[in-house]
Amino acid sequence: MAYIQKNSFVVLFFALILLLSLFTVISHNNEQAQMVQIKIEQGDSLWQLAEEFSGNVPHHEWIDQIMRENGLEAPVITAGQTLKIPEEHLKFVPDQNIKLASDSE
């Protein structure tokens, strides 16, 4: 007991480190990706959606993630179906308003 009283600042320091570590682990586990639902249109496929939304993630990994998130057993989607995709993937949607020199009419 005398050791703890003499070095109370050390004990307090380690207790503070322990609490901060616990808080970090708990808050990290609670962070869930925000999901957005997109509606599947005629002719859409998971591969096409991966080309639009996957960004730097390989297409097959993105498709596997989307299949797990939506409970799909096969990589088949139909028109009218809605799929949940992470909101962070929406930033990879190409801007249809950009006109390139080769797009002249």
C-alpha positions as a printed NumPy array, in Angstrom:
array([[  0.   ,   0.   ,   0.   ],
       [  2.893,   2.345,   0.742],
       [  4.239,   1.739,  -2.784],
       [  0.936,   2.91 ,  -4.314],
       [  0.889,   6.012,  -2.129],
       [  4.476,   6.915,  -3.04 ],
       [  3.88 ,   6.39 ,  -6.763],
       [  0.265,   7.444,  -7.027],
       [  0.977,   9.548, -10.116],
       [  2.288,   6.438, -11.937],
       [ -0.768,   4.411, -10.964],
       [ -3.031,   7.268, -12.027],
       [ -1.185,   7.563, -15.346],
       [ -1.602,   3.851, -16.147],
       [ -5.261,   3.95 , -15.1  ],
       [ -5.825,   6.883, -17.456],
       [ -4.072,   5.045, -20.312],
       [ -6.227,   1.977, -19.655],
       [ -9.447,   4.014, -19.708],
       [ -8.496,   5.81 , -22.927],
       [ -7.613,   2.504, -24.58 ],
       [-10.943,   0.992, -23.55 ],
       [-12.826,   4.02 , -24.835],
       [-11.009,   3.824, -28.178],
       [-11.81 ,   0.138, -28.622],
       [-15.472,   0.591, -27.711],
       [-15.977,   3.64 , -29.935],
       [-14.217,   1.956, -32.871],
       [-16.515,  -1.072, -32.647],
       [-19.613,   1.136, -32.649],
       [-18.684,   2.908, -35.88 ],
       [-20.818,   1.432, -38.637],
       [-20.66 ,   2.434, -42.263],
       [-23.638,   4.512, -43.291],
       [-25.57 ,   2.587, -45.896],
       [-27.495,   4.031, -48.823],
       [-30.074,   2.158, -50.845],
       [-29.909,   2.261, -54.608],
       [-32.616,   0.978, -56.931],
       [-31.581,  -1.49 , -59.594],
       [-32.625,  -0.596, -63.132],
       [-33.11 ,  -2.821, -66.153],
       [-29.761,  -4.064, -67.466],
       [-27.804,  -3.357, -64.272],
       [-25.382,  -5.98 , -62.997],
       [-23.175,  -6.166, -59.939],
       [-20.117,  -5.886, -62.17 ],
       [-21.423,  -2.623, -63.71 ],
       [-22.197,  -1.263, -60.24 ],
       [-18.693,  -2.23 , -59.113],
       [-17.228,  -0.291, -62.044],
       [-19.186,   2.795, -60.927],
       [-18.901,   2.594, -57.152],
       [-15.922,   0.456, -56.096],
       [-13.243,   3.131, -56.496],
       [ -9.875,   1.588, -55.561],
       [-11.42 ,  -1.624, -54.211],
       [-11.056,  -4.565, -56.615],
       [-14.382,  -5.324, -58.272],
       [-14.646,  -8.894, -56.996],
       [-14.026,  -7.781, -53.385],
       [-16.624,  -4.999, -53.699],
       [-19.167,  -7.447, -55.123],
       [-18.501,  -9.929, -52.277],
       [-19.004,  -7.155, -49.71 ],
       [-22.281,  -6.023, -51.307],
       [-23.531,  -9.604, -51.516],
       [-22.813, -10.152, -47.785],
       [-24.417,  -6.836, -46.816],
       [-27.581,  -7.585, -48.797],
       [-27.826, -11.297, -48.02 ],
       [-27.398, -12.363, -51.649],
       [-26.374, -15.971, -52.24 ],
       [-25.635, -15.471, -55.938],
       [-24.363, -12.411, -57.845],
       [-27.713, -11.952, -59.559],
       [-29.821,  -8.798, -59.229],
       [-33.111,  -7.854, -60.856],
       [-34.702,  -4.589, -61.958],
       [-36.689,  -2.954, -59.173],
       [-34.59 ,  -4.534, -56.431],
       [-32.877,  -2.241, -53.93 ],
       [-29.327,  -2.777, -52.716],
       [-27.544,  -1.287, -49.744],
       [-24.099,   0.095, -50.495],
       [-21.783,   2.045, -48.182],
       [-22.31 ,   5.79 , -48.481],
       [-18.563,   6.293, -48.821],
       [-18.714,   4.491, -52.181],
       [-21.071,   7.102, -53.647],
       [-18.207,   9.559, -54.032],
       [-16.868,   7.395, -56.859],
       [-19.902,   7.976, -59.089],
       [-18.695,   9.585, -62.314],
       [-20.003,  13.075, -63.022],
       [-22.272,  12.871, -66.076],
       [-22.084,  16.657, -66.602],
       [-18.409,  16.677, -67.583],
       [-17.926,  17.036, -71.34 ],
       [-14.658,  15.965, -72.879],
       [-13.256,  17.107, -76.221],
       [-14.012,  13.681, -77.685],
       [-17.692,  14.058, -76.656],
       [-18.418,  16.762, -79.257],
       [-21.793,  16.575, -80.888]])
